[in-house]
Amino acid sequence: MKRIIVAVFLILFCGAFLSHAAELKVGDKLPDFKLNDALDNKAYSLSSPEFAGRSVYIVYASTSSSDDNDHVTNALNANKDVMRLKSENKYVGLGIGNQKDSPVPNFVIKSVAKRKQKSSGAIILLDPDFTVGKALGLASPHKAAVSFLVDKNRIVRYIYSGKTPAENIPKIVDLIKKYSE
């Protein structure tokens, strides 16, 4: 009887351990995903023409953290090298709204995302099922913003969870330049 209890315990423990995805790290490949945007409900994936062959700086946030990395977006939009790469279709910014972990109604999240999309010029996708959160290896619920840069091959080159410190911005700019050329 003891062996059966121990065996069941080990199976449950191993199953719980293996079912939780490991957090994505620098050097890992980000799996593709398909989500709809906030403005037109158009489906996008990382292989969509808007992102294919470009490095992509992505901010994944819930409504409570949607403004946490605006200072980074503003700094990137003010950087002439980053804007040149953007105009040459070598780099693009992307926002993703985590709808799954928010107590805020989806129509409010969509409204916030539309405002962000209009003000930033970036495409803002909505993640109703925590698809990207799972790909990042995040535990649900997840309220903090996660910003990350993937290169043309979708290899993660930068990742930070929480409000990005201002001192990280030069590093992000350098990485965008390095992986967009």
N, C-alpha and C positions, 0 to 999 in steps of 0.2 A: 504494500500500500504506500509506504514511504517513497519507493522508487517511482511510482506513478505520479505522486504529488510533485516530486522533484522534477520529473520529466515534463509535466504540464507547466510548471513554473518556468523552466528553462525555455520551453517553446514559446510561451507568452512573452518572456523577457526578450528573447532573440527577435521575435516578430515585431515587437514594439521598437526595438533598437534599429532593426533593418528598415522598417517602414518610414522612419524619419530621414529625409534626405539630408545629406551633408550640405553645410553652407557653401555657396559658391565662393571661390577664392580667385585671386589674381592668377592667371595662367590656365584657368578652367575655361571650357567652351560653354557659352550660353546656348541652351537649346532654343530652337525657333518656337514661336507661339503665334497665335492668331487672335487678335482683339479688334473691337470696333472703336472708331473715334467718337468724340463727344459731339462734334458739330453735325456731321452728315450720316453717322452710323455706318460709315464705310469700313470694311474689314481691311486690316493691315497685318502683315507679318514682317519679320526682319528680312525676308527675301523679297518684299514688295519693292517696286522701282524706287520709291522714295528713300529706301534704306540700303538697298543692295549695292555692294561695292564701296560703301562709305563707313567710316568710323562713326559710332553713335554714342552720344552722351545721354544717358537715361536717368531720369529721376522717377522713382517708384514711391508714391506717397498716398497716405490716407488724407481725408479732408482736414484732420487735426494737424497734419504736418505739411500741408500743401504749399505753404509759404516759406518753409524752413530753408530752402535752397535758392530762393529768388536772388540773393546776393551773388550766387555763382552764375546764374543765368545772365544777370546784368553785366557781370564782369566779362563773361564769354562774348556777349553781344557788343561789348565796348572794345574788345581786342581785335585790332586790324588783321592780324594773322589768322585768327579763328574765322573772322568774317570773310576773308579771302578764300579760305578752304571751303567754307560754306557756299560761297558763290561759284566755286569751281566744282561743286557737287562731290566733294571728298569727305565732308563732315556734315552731320545733322544732329540736332537735338530732338529728344523725344521725352514726353511726360506720360506716365501711366498712373491712373487713379485706382487705388485699392478700394473697391466697393464692398468687398466681402466683410471686412473687419470694421465697418463704420456703422454706428447707430443712426447716422444721418440718412434720411431717405434718399434713394437713388436719384430722384429728380433734382435734389439740391446738389448732390455730387456732380451730376451732369452739368448743372448750371455753373458751378465753380470751375469745372474743367473747360467749359466753353469760354468763360472769361479768360482763363489762363491761356487757352489756345489763341484767342484773339490778341491778347497783350504780348505774348512771347513770340508768336510766329511759329512755334513748335507744334507738331502734331501731338494731341493729347488723346491717349487711348484709355478705355475703361476696362478694368479687370473685375468682373462680377464674381468670379469663382476662385480667386486667389491663384490663378494660373501662373503668373509671373512670380508671385511670392513663393510658390512651391518650387519653381525653377531655380530661384535664388537660394532655396534651402531654408527659408524663413519659417519660423513657427507662427501659427495663427493663434490668437490674434496678433497682428503686428501694426503698431501705430506710428512708428518712426519712419522717416523718409530714408530711402536707400538710394544713393547715387552711384552710378557705375559707368565706365567707359568700355565699350567693346570695339575691337578693331574690325577691319573688313572681313576677317575670317570668323568673327564672333567670339574671339578669345578675350576674356576679361583682362583689362589692363589697369583698371583702377576700380576700387569699390570702397564705399564708406557708408556706414549706417548711422543716421542721426543728422543733425544740422552740421553741414560741412564747415570746418574752421576756415576762416579767411586765409590763413597761411597755407592751406592746401590748394588754393586757386592757381598759383604759378605752376605747381606740379601738374594740375589738370590741363592747363594750357599747353605745357611742354609735351605732355602725353598725346594730346589731340594733334599737335603739330607733328610729332614723331610718327604716329600711326595713321595719319591722313595723307602723308606725302607718298 
